[in-house]
Amino acid sequence: MSSENNGKVTALIMAGKRSGIHDPLAERAGVAQKCVVPVGGMPMIERVVMNVAKSPRIGEIRVVAHEPEEIAAIPSIAKLVEEGRLVFKPGAFNLVDSVFAGAEGSSYPIMITTADNCLWLPEDFTEFADNAIASKAGAAAALARKEDVIAADPQGQAKFYEFSDGGYSNCNAYWIGDAKALSAAEIMRGGGQFVKFPSRIAKAFGVMNLIRFYLGWGTKEKLFAQVSRRFGFELKPLVMSNGYCAIDVDNERTFEVTEKLLAKRLATA
């Protein structure tokens, strides 16, 4: 764990827009960008920022956005800016370059998440950071077990990565241990969503790893070890305790699932 950030982790929250694409959730809500769409009565970016800020592991918060004015106008976020806890960084043309822009000049380690990860709680962000630190990995990705995701909500995820030790879903949370490991962001240059677009696995990880993935050769740890050799530093999968961590607001279906789970959480609080 680096001491350059007083023992804290820098949070990078990706809140940009897809170039040339009008998000249907934003259009329906009458806002300029998806990240300010109200979910459970609160703009999704506000919910994510507030939960990140409450984690004792998080120091500086960086929000990467193409249109920061609409986000900065949210009072709770404006307060964090005023306190010097949160800064905005300009979004680039694509996701990877936006990550590089957001990380420029940052202290390490960095935890990357997205503005639509509305179900993560402060303890989830703390769990991920603690496990990443304990793993001593150069980079890491948060995963959730298939059975845990289905238990959270059967409609929460449509597809899963299948390994010999079970099915898993990506949680849209990543760990960058140092500046060298930042190159792991190149994995996402094709846009991610590897289950939907298999060719992206070959491009990011290599053809042999695509074959291993689809034939179920080995555990997730074995596949990540193969990928680590390709990148030249250790990349690890970190399994989250809660299946809801794999459910983000990606479309109308997951919007409804998230609203339902937030309502259930409020009712049992």
Disulfide bonds with the S-S distance in Angstrom:
none
